Amino acid sequence: MLARVVTGGFNKLRRNKLVSSIYHEARLRLANKGNQEPILIYQMGKVGSSSILDSLRAAKLDRPIFHIHFLNPQNIQRAEDILLRSFGRHGSVNRWGIYESRFVTRHFLHRQNARLKIISLVREPVARNVSSFFANVDMFVPDCAVRYEAGEIGIAELTQHYLRDFHEHNHPLDWFDDEMKAVFGIDVFSSEDLEYRDHGTFVYKRGEVQLLVLRLEDMDTVAPLALQRYLAVDGIALTKANQAHDKDYDRAYRDFRKKLELPADYLAKMYESKFANFFYSGPELERFRSYWSSHR
């Protein structure tokens, strides 16, 4: 009983914007103790970054680690506006990443010759978009999991919502230009800053900023060794995090992935993009296209 009262009181305090701001500022300042160069896990959402974050934390590295999706000021503000529209006055509960983005901007981006180690990830764009759609599915289909289990909504209706209402279709195609290039000047699609490329591992350097890009599809085989080499540490073991089967929408998500058939023009836009053709081979893109088409 006492535990419920304490937890309930804490959650009410977190919903207060001022208290939430003070809490997150203290949390981030504590994480930033010491003079070690920080690690930024900086990428679009739904590409497996939580696994990297948990793996690095488990390795107990003696340097601060920050996990962010946006550093471009316009995109930070846009994300905050979406949260406020979606959650109203309780938006502070869901602004963890916003605080982190603003903290990194204040403490590192304006520091001259700041040394940064950045880790970013990519995922084939349709799978990434489908995952993001379901992570936010109740915004488009309220009580989706319950209604799907009850047979009140099916794959055809979910597909309509995905194509019509989901607003992030271009997000994986544009993220590196809108964020990494705009903020750090690193064009991942150019050879100018590329130092190393092999087996789904891409390493870039511009000034004092270094960037490692990994593909989600290669995480199990490539990530542990790539992280150890990039960070010059031993003993990094990959952990699994934020799996869809832990969510209440698991069955709907699995069925949607199996049965979704997307229009040819949509698949062409995704798989003929600069992003897809840089990070994936022709045969890989054909396999992806076949999986999401009516010809599988």
VOGU-3710 file (C-alpha; in Angstrom, 3 decimals, decimal comma):
1> mlarvvtggf> 0,000/0,000/0,000  2,736/2,430/1,001  4,677/1,565/-2,157  1,631/2,380/-4,317  1,158/5,716/-2,554  4,827/6,640/-2,969  4,863/5,558/-6,631  1,643/7,432/-7,341  2,999/10,563/-5,700  6,241/10,337/-7,660
11> nklrrnklvs> 4,373/9,952/-10,951  2,250/13,013/-10,165  5,397/15,016/-9,452  6,948/13,861/-12,745  3,933/15,268/-14,586  4,742/18,706/-13,233  6,822/20,408/-15,906  9,040/22,340/-13,471  9,769/19,265/-11,328  10,377/17,183/-14,438
21> siyhearlrl> 12,822/19,770/-15,772  14,768/19,871/-12,492  14,863/16,067/-12,301  16,182/15,612/-15,835  18,754/18,384/-15,486  20,110/16,734/-12,337  20,090/13,312/-13,996  22,029/14,528/-17,018  24,540/16,535/-14,991  25,251/13,439/-12,920
31> ankgnqepil> 25,727/11,380/-16,098  28,158/14,004/-17,415  30,564/13,909/-14,466  34,266/13,733/-15,271  36,227/14,912/-18,290  35,998/11,834/-20,509  34,803/12,434/-24,065  31,091/11,631/-24,282  29,485/8,955/-26,421  26,396/10,047/-28,339
41> iyqmgkvgss> 24,044/7,288/-29,474  22,416/9,503/-32,068  20,058/8,032/-34,654  16,511/7,869/-35,974  14,036/5,930/-33,856  13,258/2,187/-34,119  16,648/1,031/-35,377  17,839/-0,941/-32,342  19,641/1,809/-30,454  18,319/0,700/-27,052
51> sildslraak> 20,335/-2,504/-27,413  23,505/-0,486/-28,014  22,721/1,776/-25,065  22,130/-1,152/-22,698  25,267/-2,923/-23,951  27,481/0,107/-23,317  25,968/0,739/-19,906  26,539/-2,911/-18,966  30,190/-2,523/-19,983  30,501/0,228/-17,318
61> ldrpifhihf> 32,554/2,566/-19,486  34,111/5,484/-17,664  32,549/8,127/-19,867  29,112/9,737/-20,218  26,630/8,200/-22,665  23,708/10,126/-24,148  20,872/8,663/-26,218  19,190/11,084/-28,629  17,183/11,198/-31,854  17,422/14,920/-32,621
71> lnpqniqrae> 20,029/17,688/-32,337  18,806/19,925/-35,147  16,964/22,698/-33,209  14,038/22,692/-35,648  13,551/18,953/-35,228  13,815/19,145/-31,438  11,082/21,777/-31,395  8,933/19,787/-33,834  9,239/16,665/-31,672  8,310/18,631/-28,570
81> dillrsfgrh> 5,277/20,140/-30,319  4,087/16,663/-31,353  4,399/15,392/-27,777  2,479/18,355/-26,414  -0,299/17,871/-28,984  -0,445/14,156/-28,240  -0,224/14,217/-24,441  -1,265/17,748/-23,512  -0,257/18,899/-20,048  1,140/15,441/-19,257
91> gsvnrwgiye> 3,650/15,761/-22,076  6,485/16,216/-19,586  6,280/12,500/-18,760  7,309/11,668/-22,321  9,941/14,358/-22,868  12,963/12,341/-21,687  14,639/12,491/-25,099  13,848/16,185/-25,525  15,682/17,067/-22,308  18,637/14,949/-23,398
101> srfvtrhflh> 18,788/16,631/-26,822  18,737/20,107/-25,306  21,354/19,153/-22,686  23,769/17,823/-25,329  23,192/20,946/-27,430  24,038/23,249/-24,500  27,036/21,367/-23,150  28,767/19,972/-26,243  27,639/21,430/-29,557  28,657/24,978/-28,676
111> rqnarlkiis> 32,002/23,939/-27,196  34,868/24,720/-29,565  36,757/21,640/-30,786  34,645/19,316/-28,637  35,740/15,697/-29,035  32,755/13,435/-29,613  32,272/9,754/-30,339  28,964/9,203/-32,131  27,267/5,859/-32,748  24,394/5,728/-35,203
121> lvrepvarnv> 22,324/2,905/-36,666  20,301/2,236/-39,769  17,570/-0,234/-40,662  15,914/-1,046/-43,952  13,346/1,753/-44,276  10,061/-0,140/-44,579  10,738/-2,388/-41,578  11,785/0,695/-39,630  8,595/2,543/-40,581  6,334/-0,392/-39,731
131> ssffanvdmf> 8,008/-0,678/-36,321  7,579/3,045/-35,673  3,928/2,907/-36,769  3,188/0,186/-34,237  5,153/1,864/-31,462  2,651/4,741/-31,824  -0,315/2,780/-33,155  -2,810/3,994/-30,536  -2,405/7,504/-31,955  -3,893/6,233/-35,218
141> vpdcavryea> -6,077/3,366/-33,957  -7,128/3,850/-30,315  -6,983/0,613/-28,280  -5,536/-1,156/-31,314  -4,328/-4,303/-29,518  -7,663/-4,910/-27,781  -9,693/-4,208/-30,912  -7,464/-6,442/-33,036  -7,770/-9,335/-30,576  -11,549/-8,868/-30,580
151> geigiaeltq> -11,692/-8,950/-34,399  -12,974/-5,374/-34,616  -10,102/-4,263/-36,830  -8,060/-6,184/-39,386  -4,923/-5,973/-41,489  -6,661/-4,098/-44,351  -7,795/-1,279/-42,055  -4,406/-1,109/-40,340  -2,755/-0,859/-43,763  -4,989/2,098/-44,625
161> hylrdfhehn> -3,988/3,865/-41,422  -0,328/3,127/-42,092  -0,403/4,569/-45,624  -2,755/7,469/-44,868  -2,089/8,613/-41,306  1,500/7,666/-40,467  3,612/10,785/-41,044  7,169/9,350/-40,935  7,469/7,565/-44,293  10,319/9,839/-45,429
171> hpldwfddem> 12,004/9,971/-42,030  14,605/7,214/-42,588  15,384/8,579/-46,056  16,026/12,113/-44,800  17,352/11,670/-41,240  21,086/11,760/-42,031  20,760/14,923/-44,132  18,370/16,606/-41,684  20,402/15,693/-38,608  23,958/14,406/-39,036
181> kavfgidvfs> 24,858/16,617/-41,983  22,985/19,660/-40,709  24,477/19,444/-37,197  27,979/18,023/-37,693  28,608/18,531/-41,408  29,130/14,791/-41,959  27,620/13,561/-45,211  27,415/9,809/-44,739  26,679/9,316/-48,445  29,955/10,971/-49,492
191> sedleyrdhg> 33,465/9,563/-49,330  34,852/12,879/-48,018  34,658/11,951/-44,321  34,509/8,163/-44,709  37,527/6,477/-43,138  36,480/2,833/-43,161  33,702/0,697/-44,639  33,378/-3,063/-44,313  30,685/-5,664/-43,547  27,974/-3,231/-42,491
201> tfvykrgevq> 30,405/-1,018/-40,555  30,968/2,613/-41,569  33,407/4,934/-39,760  33,605/8,681/-40,452  35,682/11,537/-39,057  35,336/15,293/-39,342  37,571/17,381/-37,108  37,280/16,066/-33,548  33,999/14,276/-34,247  34,017/10,564/-35,046
211> llvlrledmd> 31,001/8,591/-36,237  30,330/4,843/-36,337  27,300/3,663/-38,325  26,026/0,097/-37,969  23,179/-1,732/-39,706  20,526/-3,308/-37,486  20,480/-6,345/-39,773  24,125/-7,078/-38,847  23,957/-6,294/-35,144  24,470/-9,796/-33,767
221> tvaplalqry> 27,514/-10,551/-35,901  29,147/-7,144/-36,329  28,254/-4,837/-33,445  30,274/-6,233/-30,488  33,639/-6,236/-32,300  32,915/-2,964/-34,119  32,071/-1,226/-30,832  35,180/-2,598/-29,116  37,427/-1,370/-31,923  35,746/2,005/-32,212
231> lavdgialtk> 35,786/2,717/-28,473  39,108/0,952/-27,816  37,662/-1,180/-25,014  37,176/-4,903/-24,416  34,305/-6,987/-23,175  31,262/-5,412/-24,867  28,484/-7,986/-25,173  25,335/-7,187/-27,120  22,087/-7,184/-25,146  18,536/-7,279/-26,478
241> anqahdkdyd> 16,181/-4,449/-25,579  12,801/-2,966/-26,469  11,560/-6,069/-28,290  8,105/-5,959/-29,901  7,134/-9,258/-28,252  7,241/-7,406/-24,910  4,504/-5,031/-26,084  0,743/-5,433/-25,861  0,478/-5,029/-29,639  2,764/-8,012/-30,324
251> rayrdfrkkl> 0,221/-10,226/-32,118  -1,130/-7,410/-34,301  2,427/-6,350/-35,155  3,511/-9,890/-36,103  0,422/-10,457/-38,237  0,800/-7,061/-39,887  4,417/-7,803/-40,850  3,430/-11,165/-42,322  0,390/-9,995/-44,289  1,130/-6,382/-45,227
261> elpadylakm> 1,215/-5,796/-48,994  2,466/-2,360/-50,020  1,965/-0,533/-53,341  4,759/-0,798/-55,912  5,236/2,982/-56,036  5,693/3,120/-52,260  8,311/0,346/-52,362  10,066/2,058/-55,267  10,287/5,291/-53,303  11,786/3,476/-50,312
271> yeskfanffy> 14,200/1,158/-52,090  15,321/3,425/-54,929  16,277/6,140/-52,447  19,817/7,391/-51,858  19,654/6,056/-48,310  18,659/2,500/-49,254  21,148/2,190/-52,094  24,046/3,407/-49,993  23,558/1,128/-47,026  22,161/-1,960/-48,796
281> sgpelerfrs> 23,155/-3,998/-51,829  20,952/-4,608/-54,859  20,152/-8,228/-53,889  19,293/-7,152/-50,338  16,919/-4,481/-51,613  15,230/-6,977/-53,911  14,651/-9,312/-50,967  13,161/-6,467/-48,946  10,938/-5,394/-51,837  9,725/-8,957/-52,372
291> ywsshr> 8,920/-9,390/-48,684  6,587/-6,383/-48,552  4,964/-6,877/-51,963  2,059/-9,012/-53,147  4,510/-11,379/-54,868  5,988/-12,951/-51,745
//
